[in-house]
Each structure stands twice: as structure tokens, then as C-alpha cells.
Amino acid sequence: MGINYDNKKFRPVENSQNGETTAETIFVYKQDGKILTSEYSGGKIQKGHLLGLVDKNGNIEMSYHQVNDKGQLMTGTCFSKPEILANGKIRLHETWEWTSGDKSKGKSIIEEC
């Protein structure tokens, strides 16, 4: 199997304006076989979880739910494509869509920290 995300931490470096994650949001990834989970919080996110599947190329297909700083429960789906940086760290290029609220779409980039 390609990339193992277990025990890696990620932080957003770019996000669409309609997204809620910021540079203060920290994701802690856990991976067991093809199953990926993460808890995250920080910035505008009080608490969030994601659940996904990792393919042989390290792509992640996931669903997420989070409670924002307004006390709202927000849900969505995301597809993440990995890039290995020169320093060996992982950068994830994400395409996401809210399944709650205005159901808008966006793009973000998170990097291993």
C-alpha cells in the first residue's frame, strides 16, 4: 500500500472562502488498513471527525461532520489527492462539498506539520 497516514498531523494552508477550517485547525489522522479516521479542532471548529477510505495511490474519499464556533453541526464530503513534498511531508489537495447548509463546494490544501 502507498501512503500511510497513521498518526500524522495536518494543518490547512489554503481554503475557499466558504470553508470553515483555518491555519489554527489541526487534524490528527489515524489509519487502519484502508480505513482513515481523524479528529480535528481549532480556529472556527469546536470539534470535528472524518471517516474515509484510502486507495492504493493514497487518495482519500471521506465524509466529515463538525461543530463550528456558532454551535452549528455541519456535514460534508471530501476527496483528497496526495502530493509528496521535497522535504518528504505530505500535502493533500482537497475538493469538498457541504452536505448541509448551502451545499456549496470548495477546494483546500492541507499539509503535514
Secondary structure, DSSP 4 states (H G I P E B T S, - for coil): -----TT-EEEEEEE-TT----TT-EEEEEEETTEEEEEEEETTEEEEEEEEEE-TTS-EEEEEEEEETTS-EEEEEEEEEEEE-TTS-EEEEEEEEESSTT--EEEEEEEE-
